[in-house]
C-alpha cells in the first residue's frame, strides 16, 4: 500500500463549532489529496494537508467533459466515545464502480479506507457530540488534464473532505412531502444512473427547483423509457410498504445502489418482512392507496438515514399520510440504524468500522 504523507503536523487552534450546523457549509482543517498521472504510473503523492483552494487549468477536462464522481458517508461519535464509520467498505466498492463507469482510474480500497480513517483521526475534534450530529465525509475524484478532446483524461485528483453536520431533522424525525415528475428524466438504464457521478445530480436540479416551488422537499423520478415505474428520489432510494409486502425498485442500472438501502433490506428480511426488489409502477401505488392497502412510503440514504413520506403528488393525484408523524416501520428502521451507528444498539452485522 502507498504510504500517506503529512504536509503539516502542527496542532490547529481549538475547534469551535457553529451553534447551528447547516449541511455542507462548515469544513474541517485538513483534506486528503492524491494525484493520478498515467505517465508516472498511476496514483502518487497521497498527502494529508491543510484545506486549501485548488489551482486548476481552465482547460481541465472536468470542466468540459464532466468526469467527476463522489461518495458520501459519516463518522459518528458513539455513546462510549469511540469514533465509528458505517460500512465504509461499501462506499469504497461503489466509488470504484463509479470510476469504472466514468472511465476513471480505480483506487485501492485499503488505501481509500486508510485515508478516510487517518483524516478523521486528525480532525476528530470536529466531530460533534450532540445527539444526532456527525461528521460528513466526502471523497471525490475529478479529471485534471488540460485538454480539449472528448476522451478520458490522463490526469486526475482524488480528494477527501470532512464537514461537521447536524441532524437532518433538527426538530425531530418528521415526514417529508415528495413530488413525482414526468416532465424530466434523471437517467436511463445502461447510462450513468448507477454511478455516483456529478452530472446525475445536475440533471435533477430543474425538477428539484420546481418541486420546492410547489412545497415539496424532493423529486421522485420515473423510469426514462415508459415513465411508468418509480426509480429513486433525488438523494434517496425509495421503499413502498404495501399491506403484505415491502417493495423497492430493483437495481436495473439506472438507480444508485445505496448503502443504507442494502442495510434496510437486510434488516427487513431478518425481521420477517416480505421484501421485494422489483418494478413498481406509479399506478400500482395510486391504486393501492385507493384500496387502502398502501401502508407507508419512505426513503433511505446517508444524509437522512430514513425519510418517511408525508405526501406524494403525481399530476392531479395526491397520496396523504401524516404531516407530523413518521410511519411505524420508518421509525423502527430509523431507530435501529441510528442506534447501531451511535453505539446504542449492538452491531450484529459487523457494519461498524472504528477509527481509533
Residue pairs with C-beta under 8 A, 6 or more apart in sequence:
1 108
1 110
1 111
1 114
2 43
2 44
2 46
2 108
2 111
3 46
4 32
4 46
4 47
4 48
4 114
4 115
4 118
5 45
5 46
5 47
5 48
6 47
6 48
6 49
7 47
7 48
7 49
7 50
8 30
8 49
8 50
12 29
14 125
15 125
15 126
17 26
17 126
17 128
17 164
18 26
20 166
21 128
21 133
21 164
21 165
21 166
22 166
23 136
23 163
23 165
23 166
23 168
23 303
24 136
24 163
24 165
25 163
26 163
26 164
26 165
27 51
27 161
27 162
27 163
28 51
28 123
28 126
28 135
28 161
28 162
28 163
28 164
29 50
29 51
29 123
29 126
30 48
30 49
30 50
30 51
30 119
30 122
30 123
30 162
31 48
31 49
31 50
31 51
31 52
31 119
31 159
31 160
31 161
31 162
32 46
32 47
32 48
32 115
32 116
32 118
32 119
32 158
32 159
32 160
33 46
33 47
33 48
33 49
33 157
33 158
33 159
34 43
34 44
34 45
34 46
34 47
34 107
34 115
34 157
34 158
34 159
35 43
35 44
35 45
35 144
35 155
35 156
35 157
35 158
36 42
36 43
36 44
36 105
36 155
36 156
36 157
36 158
37 44
37 154
37 155
38 154
38 155
39 154
42 105
43 105
43 107
43 108
43 111
43 158
46 111
46 115
48 115
48 118
48 119
48 122
51 161
54 157
56 62
56 63
56 144
57 144
57 146
58 146
59 146
59 147
59 148
60 142
60 143
60 144
60 145
60 146
61 67
61 143
61 144
61 145
61 146
61 147
61 153
62 68
62 142
62 143
62 144
62 153
64 148
65 143
65 150
65 153
66 197
66 198
66 199
67 102
67 103
67 104
67 142
67 143
67 152
67 153
67 156
68 102
68 140
68 141
68 142
68 143
68 197
68 198
68 199
69 95
69 98
69 99
69 102
69 104
69 140
69 141
69 195
69 196
69 197
69 198
70 138
70 139
70 140
70 141
70 196
70 198
71 91
71 94
71 95
71 98
71 137
71 138
71 139
71 140
71 196
72 91
72 136
72 137
72 138
72 302
72 303
73 85
73 86
73 87
73 88
73 91
73 116
73 136
73 137
73 259
73 302
74 85
74 86
74 134
74 135
74 136
74 137
74 165
74 302
74 341
75 83
75 84
75 85
75 120
75 127
75 134
75 135
75 137
75 162
75 355
76 83
76 84
76 85
76 86
76 127
76 134
76 135
76 341
76 342
76 343
77 83
77 84
77 127
77 128
77 129
77 133
77 134
77 342
78 84
78 341
78 342
78 343
79 342
79 343
79 344
80 343
82 343
82 354
82 355
82 356
83 120
83 121
83 124
83 127
83 354
83 355
83 356
84 341
84 342
84 343
84 352
84 353
84 354
84 355
85 116
85 117
85 120
85 137
85 352
85 353
85 354
85 355
86 259
86 340
86 341
86 351
86 352
86 353
87 259
87 263
87 351
87 353
88 113
88 116
88 353
89 109
89 113
89 353
90 259
90 262
91 112
91 139
91 259
92 107
92 109
92 112
92 113
93 109
94 196
94 257
94 259
95 107
95 112
95 139
95 141
95 196
96 106
96 107
96 109
97 194
97 195
98 104
98 195
98 196
98 197
99 105
99 106
99 107
99 141
100 106
101 192
101 194
101 195
101 197
102 192
102 195
102 197
103 152
104 141
104 143
104 152
104 153
104 156
105 156
107 141
107 158
112 139
113 353
115 139
115 160
116 137
116 139
116 160
117 353
117 355
119 137
119 160
119 162
120 127
120 135
120 137
120 162
120 355
121 355
121 356
123 135
123 162
124 355
124 356
126 135
126 162
126 164
127 133
127 134
127 135
127 164
128 134
128 135
128 164
128 165
128 166
130 166
131 167
131 342
132 166
132 167
132 169
132 338
133 164
133 165
133 166
133 167
134 164
134 165
134 341
135 162
135 163
135 164
135 165
136 162
136 163
136 164
136 165
136 303
137 160
137 161
137 162
138 160
138 161
138 162
138 163
139 158
139 159
139 160
140 158
140 159
140 160
140 161
141 156
141 157
141 158
141 159
142 156
142 157
143 152
143 153
143 155
143 156
144 153
144 155
144 156
144 157
145 153
145 154
145 155
147 153
147 154
168 303
168 304
168 305
168 307
169 304
173 306
173 308
173 326
173 331
173 334
174 308
174 310
174 324
174 326
175 307
175 308
175 309
175 310
175 321
175 322
175 323
175 324
175 325
175 326
175 327
175 330
176 217
176 218
176 307
176 308
176 309
176 310
177 215
177 216
177 217
177 309
177 310
177 311
177 312
177 313
177 323
178 211
178 216
178 217
178 218
178 219
178 220
178 233
178 297
178 299
178 309
178 311
178 312
178 313
179 211
179 214
179 216
179 218
179 219
179 220
179 312
179 313
179 314
180 219
180 220
180 222
180 230
180 282
180 312
180 313
180 314
180 315
181 207
181 210
181 211
181 219
181 220
181 221
181 222
182 222
182 227
182 314
182 315
183 207
183 210
184 203
184 204
184 206
184 207
185 221
185 222
185 223
185 224
185 227
186 193
186 200
186 203
186 204
186 207
186 221
186 224
186 231
186 232
186 254
187 193
187 200
187 203
187 221
187 224
187 231
187 254
187 255
188 224
188 225
188 254
189 223
189 224
189 225
189 252
189 253
189 254
190 253
191 224
191 253
191 254
192 199
192 200
193 200
193 231
193 253
193 254
193 255
193 256
194 251
194 253
194 254
194 255
194 256
194 257
195 256
196 256
201 234
204 219
204 221
204 234
207 219
207 221
207 234
208 218
208 219
208 234
211 217
211 218
211 219
214 313
216 311
216 313
218 233
218 234
218 235
218 236
218 299
219 233
219 234
220 230
220 231
220 232
220 233
220 238
220 312
221 230
221 231
221 232
221 233
221 234
222 228
222 229
222 230
222 231
222 282
223 229
223 230
223 231
223 254
224 254
228 281
228 282
228 283
229 249
229 279
229 280
229 281
229 282
230 238
230 240
230 249
230 280
230 281
230 282
230 285
231 238
231 249
231 254
231 255
232 238
232 249
232 255
232 256
233 299
233 307
235 299
235 301
235 303
235 304
236 258
236 299
236 300
236 301
236 304
236 307
237 248
237 249
237 255
237 256
237 258
237 260
237 261
237 299
237 300
237 301
238 248
238 249
238 297
238 298
238 299
238 300
239 246
239 247
239 248
239 264
239 297
239 298
239 299
239 300
240 246
240 247
240 248
240 280
240 285
240 294
240 297
241 294
241 295
241 296
241 297
241 298
241 327
241 329
242 288
242 293
242 294
242 295
243 288
243 293
243 294
243 295
244 274
244 293
245 274
245 275
245 276
246 268
246 273
246 274
246 275
246 276
246 329
247 275
247 276
247 277
247 278
247 280
248 261
248 265
248 275
248 276
248 277
248 280
249 255
249 277
249 278
249 279
249 280
250 277
250 278
250 279
251 257
251 277
258 300
258 301
258 302
259 302
260 300
260 301
260 302
260 305
260 306
260 337
261 300
263 300
263 337
263 349
263 351
264 300
264 306
264 333
264 337
265 275
265 277
266 349
267 333
267 336
267 337
268 275
268 333
269 275
282 314
285 294
285 297
285 312
285 319
286 314
286 317
286 319
288 294
289 319
294 319
295 327
295 329
296 308
296 309
296 321
296 327
296 328
296 329
296 330
297 308
297 309
297 312
297 319
297 321
297 327
298 306
298 307
298 308
298 309
298 327
298 329
298 330
298 333
299 306
299 307
299 309
300 306
300 307
300 333
301 307
305 334
305 337
305 338
305 341
306 326
306 330
306 331
306 333
306 334
306 337
307 330
308 321
308 326
308 327
308 330
308 331
309 321
309 327
310 320
310 321
310 322
310 323
311 318
311 319
311 320
311 321
311 323
312 318
312 319
313 319
321 327
326 334
336 345
338 344
339 345
340 346
340 347
340 349
340 351
340 352
341 352
343 352
